[in-house]
Amino acid sequence: MPFQHAVASLGGGDLPARAARDTRMLYRAMLEAVGLNPRNPTPYNLLVTRHWMLLVPRARECFAAISINGLGFAGSLFVKTESDLALLRETGPLKALASVTGVE
């Protein structure tokens, strides 16, 4: 992807306590991998599934007037107006996502 991010596979432990501990360790490692302080992180989006986690540092909330939340990084971009949709189509989803991460 054309912006800073961290991805981790969640192999899943046999025991819930082990899975929770392993997930917490992976989460902290992901924060550090993208240069965020685990005790005082700057804004970021975090997507978690049963199989993986994606962490993306964020510089701003919006691309133009389009708010980009964590689901945007899963491929679901929501617009309110036809003009926003036209702008998103013209710009392209990856460029819109990169813009909220601070990559222009």
Secondary structure as UniProt FT lines:
FT   STRAND          6..9
FT   HELIX           16..33
FT   TURN            34..35
FT   TURN            38..39
FT   STRAND          44..48
FT   STRAND          52..57
FT   STRAND          62..63
FT   TURN            64..65
FT   STRAND          66..67
FT   HELIX           70..74
FT   HELIX           82..91
FT   HELIX           93..101
//
